[in-house]
Amino acid sequence: MTEEVEKIVVLDEVVLKRGGTTLLKNVNWRVEPGQHWALLGPNGAGKTLILRLVNGYIWPTDGRITVLGRRLGEYDLRLLRRRIGWVSEALADLMPGHTNLKEVIVSGYLASLGLYAAPTPEMVEKAEYLAEQFGLSEALTRPFAHLSSGERQRALLARASLAEPELLILDEPMSNLDMGGREFFLRALRRIAAEPKAPTIILTTHNIQEIAPFMTHAIVIKGGTVVKAGSKEETLTADCLGQAFDLDLVVEKTSSGRFIAYMANDENGEKFDDEENLEKRENTFI
């Protein structure tokens, strides 16, 4: 077995150009089995572009990409995508609104937008089990369009996990969720990560509060280039995040294992006292 086959994702010197503009420049990234990665950076940094490259939805101008041991361009993408789960706001927008929640989850078996064939009893049973696990049992017959943002994202997460993917890609799934929706989503994601055959998880975000303790690594992107990639302790630092977001930051790891970041100066230009309460700090988190 070669080194690349042992890795989940490999990006080697990946470049992406469009219309004479370089969108991604010399991106190198290695995702190993057993790791869960956050892809972090400001809006427009290139996070979603990297995910679309990994999924084969767009092609690099230069460089090489290997996913689940298969080099893109040398393997049937339809077969590869059956091994990959995908959750995003864009996917939620494409889901037919009249399809009910149970049908949305069951459609994960067929990777279809909506359900156009009668599911087997086994499919329905597993969908109902996942709905219960993700706190969605009472909404099984409700149309997808009538669900809250948080319910829709958890439904898509259940849909993605139904087919037991080897790689689960989450493109800013909590960007439109309130605090409660975010925490419910993270709880559901934690259940997936704790499964014996858990997929490798890649989560994009611009908010480090969305990086749950079970996430092991982070890659920080700015302007289409990698600022740093490595363990959370190496990457979720004031220097690294400050460089990415062009801010003078303080980064703290809480007792729960979550991180918060806030500006080193308050609105009056005065330094925060280290003993300031967490509520004031969270008013300025990234």
C-alpha positions, 0 to 999 in steps of 0.5 A: 500500500502506498503512502497516498492510499493510507491517507484520506485526502492529499492535496499536492501543490494545488493551484486554481485559476479563473479568468487570470485570477489565482484563487488558490495558490500552492495548497498542500494538505494531508488528512490522515485516518483518525483525524477530524479537520476544521478548515478555517478562514475568513469569508472568501478565503477559498474554503469552499473551493477546496471542498469542491476540489476534493469532491471533484466538482471543479478541477485544479489548474495545476497540482494533484488531488487524491481522495480515499486513495483514488487520484482524481482524474483517474477514477470514476467520480460517481463511485467515489462520491458514494463514499463521501457524505456532503452537508451544506446550505447549498444542498438544503436549498436544492432539496424539494420543499415538499419532501418530508423529513423522513424522505430526505433522510432515506434519500441518502441511500440513493444520493438523490435530491428527494425520494423517487422510489419506494424505500425498503422497510430496512431503509425506513427503519434506519432513517427513523433511528437516525431521526431519533438520534438527532432529535428529529423524531417528532418532525418525521412527516413535516415537509422539509420547507417547514423545518427550522434551519437547525432541523434542516441541517440535522436532517441533512447530517442524518441523510449523509450518515445513512450511507455510512460514508468514509469521508463526511464534508460539512461546508459551513453547516452552522452559518445560519444557525442560532446558538441552540441550533449550533449546539444541537448540530454539534451534539449530533455530529459528536454522535457520528464521530463516536461511532466505531466506523466513524467517517473522517470529518472535514468542517469549514467555518469562520467561527472557532466556537464551531470547532468541537473538542473531538476535532483534532486538526485545523488548516487555516486559509487566507486569500487562497493560501495556507497560513498553517495546517496542523493540530488544533494546538498548533493552529488555533493560536493568536498569531495564526488566527490573527494573521488570517483575520488581520486582527490583534487577537487573544485565543483561549481554550476553555475547560470544555475543550472549545476555543474562543477568540476575541480582540485584544483591545476593546471598543475604547482601545483598552486591553481586556483584563484577563479576569474579565468575565466570559460574557464580555469576551464572547461579545467579540468572538470570531 
